Every structure is written in structure tokens, then in C-alpha cells.
Amino acid sequence: MILRISGLAKHYGTMPVFKNVHLDVKPGEFVAIVGESGVGKSTLLNCMAGLDNWDSGTVELAGQNLGTLSDDGRALLRRESVGFVFQAFHVLPHLDVAQNVALPLLLLGRHAPDRVSAMLQAVGLGDLGARLPQQLSGGQLQRVAIARALVHQPALILADEPTGNLDPGTAAKVMEALVHQSRKHGSALVLVTHSLAATEQANRVLHLRSEGMTDARG
């Protein structure tokens, strides 16, 4: 398993967010998580990457128990094993498209311009590497984020509402690129979304509630 969550629970003060969450994700699997607003879907995603802490239970990523790692240890594991795609894109405005995509490689001390070019080509941005983010549309920016998430070939992709700011047509194209490229690279994909359309290609769709997680497809 690339990701194993057992009995996870999270509180904010005395307010429970979720509890009794169990999840195993295999390499290459696409798992979509849906649920009402405020139930903690984004918080759960952050726990999967060790960006947030939890109150009980365990999270194992790439065979390592995140609860036993220091902040630096978690950061290093994320850098090597996780790619992120967020609703707000999070591209750096002063870097061009190719430089934004190359960031995960640079953080790992790798120089691989051919891989950056190949990823841009794969998401349909092969001619736009020299452009600045402000010269791109929302759909193009989200494809930059997908290329950046996959360029270092991580074991796990975490996507938080990646189509939330896009019109339906653009959203469908972005989801197609995200799913196709993650499967091509053998990365597991965990997607948090409100969009039923975004879950159509998932191997599993799970419904997160405060008391745990269930199969949304029955």
C-alpha cells in the first residue's frame, strides 16, 4: 500500500471533525472522496501528507508512519513521494511555466529539462513553457499544476477540488489530463471534490462523514 490510514480522528478544540477513518490506497489506484462542506475533506487530505496533525489513529505513507517522523522528516518524505494539485493552482507568478513545473525536481536537487518539456507536452502546454502564469487561462494554470505534481514521478498525488474554479468543459479536460497522466506514471491519486463529474473515472468513491467513511457507490 502506498497509503494506509487506520482509525484516524481529528478535533479542533472540543469539536470533532471526523473519527474512525480507515483507508488503504494501492499504487496506481484512483480514490475520490466526497462529502458535505465542513466535514473535513481537505483536513483529511492534509493529514495524508503530514501537513496537519491528528488526535488518534495512524497514517502510513510509502511504508513510513508519519506520526513517528519529525517535521523535517515529513517534509522530506512529501518532497520525494507526494505531488499536490489544489483548487487555487499555487503557481509562482515570477517564474515562467517551465520553471514552475521544474520546482519539485529542483527541491530534490535534480536538473531534468527534458522531463519538464515532456510533462508540458503531455498536458497540452508544450509551446507555453516560457510564458508567465498571468498570461494563462485558469484551465491552463491547472494543467501547469498537474505537470508540476507529476514531474518528479511521486507515488501519491493529492488533489483538493482541482476543478472547483473551472467551467464544466474545462474541468472535464483537466480531469482527463490528471487521471491519464497519474495512471501513465503509476501514481496513486486521491481526489477530494464536490463534483460528481470528477469522480466518474475513480476506482472507488468514498463518502466522508463525521463518524467515518463509507462507500458512496453502495
C-alpha positions in Angstrom: 0.0 0.0 0.0 1.2 3.5 -0.8 -1.2 5.0 1.8 -2.7 3.3 4.8 -4.9 5.2 7.3 -6.2 3.4 10.4 -8.7 4.7 13.0 -7.9 8.4 12.2 -9.7 11.1 14.3 -9.3 14.8 14.3 -10.7 17.5 16.6 -10.5 21.3 16.6 -10.5 22.0 20.4 -13.5 20.0 21.7 -15.2 19.9 18.3 -14.8 16.6 16.4 -14.1 16.9 12.7 -14.0 13.2 11.8 -13.3 9.9 13.5 -12.8 6.3 12.7 -11.4 6.9 9.2 -9.9 3.8 7.6 -8.4 3.9 4.1 -5.9 1.8 2.1 -4.7 3.1 -1.3 -2.8 0.9 -3.7 -0.2 2.1 -6.2 -1.9 3.3 -9.4 -5.4 3.5 -7.8 -7.7 6.5 -8.1 -9.8 7.1 -5.0 -12.3 10.0 -4.9 -13.6 11.4 -1.5 -16.8 13.3 -1.4 -18.8 14.8 1.5 -20.7 17.8 2.8 -18.9 21.1 3.2 -17.1 21.4 6.6 -16.9 17.6 7.1 -13.1 17.8 6.9 -12.2 16.5 3.5 -9.3 19.0 3.0 -8.2 18.4 6.6 -8.1 14.7 5.9 -6.0 15.3 2.7 -3.6 17.4 4.8 -3.3 14.6 7.3 -2.4 12.1 4.5 0.6 14.3 3.6 1.6 15.0 7.2 0.8 18.7 6.8 -1.7 18.6 9.6 -1.7 16.6 12.9 -4.5 14.3 14.2 -5.6 13.2 17.6 -5.7 9.4 17.2 -5.0 6.7 14.7 -2.1 6.3 12.2 -1.1 7.4 8.8 1.5 5.4 6.8 2.8 6.9 3.6 5.2 4.9 1.4 5.7 2.5 4.3 6.6 5.1 6.8 4.5 6.0 9.9 4.1 9.8 9.7 3.3 10.0 13.4 6.9 8.9 14.2 8.6 11.4 11.9 9.9 14.9 12.7 8.6 17.9 10.8 11.8 17.7 8.7 11.3 14.0 8.1 7.7 14.5 6.9 8.8 17.4 4.6 11.5 15.2 3.0 9.0 12.3 2.5 6.5 14.7 1.0 9.1 16.1 -1.3 10.0 12.7 -2.6 6.7 10.8 -2.6 3.8 13.3 -3.0 2.5 15.6 -5.7 -0.2 18.3 -4.9 -2.9 19.8 -7.1 -5.0 22.4 -5.5 -8.1 24.5 -6.5 -6.1 27.7 -6.3 -3.3 26.5 -8.6 -0.5 27.9 -6.3 1.9 28.7 -9.1 4.6 31.3 -8.5 3.9 34.4 -10.6 7.5 35.5 -11.0 8.5 32.2 -12.6 7.6 31.1 -16.1 5.6 27.9 -16.7 8.6 25.6 -17.2 10.3 26.9 -14.1 7.1 26.4 -12.1 6.9 22.8 -13.3 10.5 22.2 -12.5 10.2 23.2 -8.9 9.8 19.7 -7.4 12.9 18.5 -9.3 14.9 21.5 -8.1 13.9 20.8 -4.5 15.2 17.2 -5.0 18.5 18.5 -6.5 17.7 17.2 -9.9 18.1 19.0 -13.2 15.9 17.4 -15.9 14.8 19.9 -18.5 13.8 17.1 -20.9 11.4 15.7 -18.3 9.9 19.1 -17.8 9.4 19.6 -21.5 7.8 16.1 -21.8 5.4 16.8 -19.0 4.3 20.1 -20.5 3.8 18.4 -23.8 1.8 15.7 -22.1 -0.7 18.1 -20.6 -1.0 20.2 -23.8 1.2 23.1 -22.9 4.3 22.2 -24.9 4.5 25.6 -26.5 3.9 27.7 -23.4 6.9 26.9 -21.2 8.3 30.5 -21.5 5.0 32.2 -20.6 4.3 33.7 -17.2 1.3 32.5 -15.2 -0.6 35.7 -15.7 -0.6 35.0 -19.4 -2.5 31.7 -19.0 -6.2 30.8 -18.5 -7.5 29.1 -15.5 -7.6 25.7 -17.3 -4.0 26.2 -18.5 -2.9 27.1 -15.0 -4.5 23.9 -13.6 -2.6 21.9 -16.2 0.6 23.6 -15.1 -0.2 22.4 -11.5 -0.8 18.8 -12.8 2.5 18.8 -14.7 4.3 20.1 -11.6 2.7 17.5 -9.4 3.8 14.6 -11.7 7.2 15.8 -12.9 9.1 14.1 -10.1 7.1 10.8 -10.5 5.7 10.7 -7.0 4.0 7.6 -5.6 0.9 9.6 -4.5 -1.0 12.6 -6.0 -3.3 14.5 -3.7 -5.8 16.7 -5.4 -8.1 19.1 -3.5 -11.0 20.4 -5.6 -8.8 20.7 -8.7 -11.8 21.7 -10.9 -13.6 23.9 -8.5 -12.7 27.2 -10.2 -13.3 25.9 -13.8 -16.2 25.8 -16.2 -17.6 22.3 -16.9 -15.9 21.9 -20.2 -12.5 23.0 -19.0 -13.0 20.9 -15.8 -13.5 17.8 -17.9 -10.4 18.3 -19.8 -8.3 19.0 -16.7 -9.7 15.8 -15.0 -8.8 13.8 -18.2 -5.2 15.1 -18.1 -4.9 14.5 -14.3 -6.3 10.9 -14.4 -4.5 9.9 -17.7 -1.1 11.2 -16.5 -1.3 9.8 -13.0 -2.2 6.4 -14.4 0.6 6.6 -17.0 3.1 7.3 -14.3 1.7 4.7 -12.0 0.9 7.2 -9.3 -2.0 6.7 -6.8 -4.5 9.5 -6.9 -6.6 10.7 -4.0 -9.1 13.4 -5.1 -11.3 15.5 -2.8 -14.2 17.0 -4.6 -17.8 18.2 -4.6 -18.2 17.4 -8.3 -19.8 14.1 -9.1 -18.5 14.5 -12.7 -14.9 14.5 -11.3 -15.5 11.1 -9.7 -16.7 9.2 -12.8 -13.3 7.7 -13.6 -12.4 6.8 -10.0 -11.8 3.2 -8.9 -13.6 3.9 -5.7 -15.7 6.8 -4.4 -15.9 7.3 -0.6 -18.2 9.5 1.4 -16.6 11.2 4.4 -18.9 11.9 7.4 -18.0 13.0 10.9 -18.4 9.4 12.1 -16.2 7.8 9.4 -16.0 7.0 5.7 -18.3 4.7 3.6 -18.6 3.6 0.0 -20.5 6.3 -1.9 -21.4 3.9 -4.6 -23.2 1.5 -2.3 
